[in-house]
Amino acid sequence: MISRLILMRHAKSSWKYHDLSDHERPLNKRGRKSAVKIAKELIRLEWTPDKLYSSDSARTRETWGRMNKYIDGVEVEYSRKLYHSGVSKILKNLPDDVDCETIMILGHNPGCSEFLSYLCGEWHRMPTAATALLTIKNANESWKNESNWTLEELLLPREL
């Protein structure tokens, strides 16, 4: 049964390659470093995910790829349906029943900021690589219920 949720916006992407589509943009140097910082902090806090649901964009894949060098044993599911998704699309494209303790959702803004607000009932800015650590309020309700989560911490790479 799910009791913790990690919501992360992808790390900083590069605008260097003008011939690439938005979906294909890789991380820049700062983004690569930020992904590693977040991974190390999740390990330190003992907040590693059991299952990852992620957009299939190059920058989300690369964000997780950098993190996965430190965090292993995570079941990963990439989906085009999570690319630039808002709250309703995120809810629609994730399972109702999750059979693990901690899931991670890796996506884009404005969807990540909006989804965090939906989950915990308060607005928080989600710059690139921002990572929200949430705990469920009522495990007897659906994990998808609005305001059923408490924000425990918001990790920002520049503060680590």
C-alpha positions in Angstrom: 0.0 0.0 0.0 1.3 3.4 -1.0 2.2 5.7 1.9 4.9 8.0 0.4 5.1 9.9 -2.9 8.0 11.7 -4.5 7.1 14.3 -7.1 9.9 15.6 -9.2 10.2 18.1 -12.0 13.0 17.1 -14.5 16.4 18.7 -14.1 17.4 21.7 -16.2 17.4 21.1 -19.9 19.6 22.4 -22.6 18.5 24.8 -25.4 21.8 24.4 -27.2 20.5 22.1 -29.9 18.0 24.1 -32.0 17.3 21.2 -34.4 15.8 19.1 -31.6 12.2 19.0 -30.7 11.1 19.9 -27.2 10.6 16.2 -26.5 14.2 15.4 -27.5 16.0 18.1 -25.5 18.8 16.7 -23.2 19.9 18.1 -19.8 22.5 20.8 -19.6 25.5 20.7 -17.2 23.6 22.2 -14.3 20.8 19.7 -14.8 23.1 16.7 -14.8 24.6 17.9 -11.5 21.2 18.6 -10.0 19.9 15.1 -10.7 22.8 13.6 -8.9 22.4 16.0 -5.9 18.7 15.0 -5.6 19.5 11.3 -5.8 22.1 11.6 -3.1 19.7 13.5 -0.9 16.9 11.0 -1.4 19.3 8.2 -0.3 20.5 10.3 2.7 16.8 10.8 3.8 16.0 7.2 3.1 13.3 8.3 0.6 14.1 6.1 -2.4 11.2 5.0 -4.6 10.0 1.5 -5.3 8.3 2.4 -8.5 8.9 5.4 -11.0 6.2 6.7 -13.3 7.9 9.1 -15.8 7.3 11.1 -18.9 9.2 9.6 -21.8 11.0 12.8 -22.8 14.7 12.8 -23.2 15.2 15.2 -20.3 13.1 13.1 -17.9 14.8 9.9 -19.0 18.2 11.5 -18.6 17.2 12.9 -15.1 16.3 9.4 -14.0 19.4 7.9 -15.7 21.7 10.2 -13.7 19.8 9.4 -10.5 19.7 5.6 -11.2 23.5 5.5 -11.0 22.9 6.0 -7.2 19.4 4.6 -6.7 18.8 1.1 -8.1 16.1 -1.6 -7.8 13.4 0.8 -8.9 10.7 -0.5 -11.3 10.4 2.1 -14.1 7.6 3.0 -16.4 8.0 5.7 -19.0 4.9 7.0 -20.8 4.3 9.5 -23.5 1.0 10.2 -21.8 2.8 11.9 -18.9 4.7 14.3 -21.3 3.5 17.8 -20.3 0.5 16.4 -18.4 -1.8 18.4 -16.2 -3.5 17.1 -13.1 -6.4 15.3 -14.8 -4.1 13.6 -17.4 -1.6 12.5 -14.6 -4.5 11.0 -12.6 -6.0 9.3 -15.6 -2.7 7.7 -16.7 -1.5 6.3 -13.4 -3.0 3.2 -11.8 -5.6 3.4 -9.0 -4.0 0.7 -7.0 -0.3 0.8 -6.4 1.3 -2.1 -4.6 4.4 -0.5 -3.1 5.3 1.9 -0.3 6.9 4.7 -2.2 6.2 5.9 -5.8 7.9 8.6 -7.7 6.4 10.7 -10.5 8.9 12.5 -12.8 7.4 15.1 -15.1 7.2 18.7 -16.3 5.8 22.0 -15.4 3.3 23.5 -15.1 1.9 20.0 -14.4 4.2 19.2 -11.5 3.4 22.4 -9.6 -0.3 21.9 -10.3 -0.2 18.3 -9.2 1.6 19.2 -6.0 -1.0 21.8 -5.2 -3.8 19.2 -5.9 -2.1 16.6 -3.7 -1.4 18.7 -0.6 -3.8 21.6 -1.0 -1.2 24.4 -1.1 0.8 26.0 -3.9 4.6 25.5 -4.1 6.9 26.7 -6.9 8.6 23.8 -8.6 11.8 25.0 -10.4 13.8 22.4 -12.4 14.8 19.3 -10.3 12.6 20.4 -7.4 11.5 17.3 -5.6 8.5 17.1 -3.2 8.4 14.4 -0.5 4.8 13.6 0.6 3.2 11.3 3.0 -0.4 10.1 2.8 -2.9 11.4 5.3 -5.5 8.7 5.0 -4.4 5.3 3.6 -8.0 4.1 3.6 -8.8 6.6 0.9 -7.6 6.5 -2.7 -4.0 7.9 -3.1 -5.5 10.0 -5.9 -7.8 11.9 -3.6 -7.3 15.6 -3.6 -5.6 17.0 -0.5 -4.9 13.5 0.9 -1.1 14.2 1.2 1.1 16.2 3.5 4.2 17.9 2.1 7.1 16.8 4.3 9.9 18.5 2.4 10.6 20.3 -0.8 14.1 19.6 -2.0 15.8 22.2 -4.2 19.2 21.4 -5.7 20.6 24.9 -5.2 20.0 24.4 -1.4 21.7 21.0 -1.2 
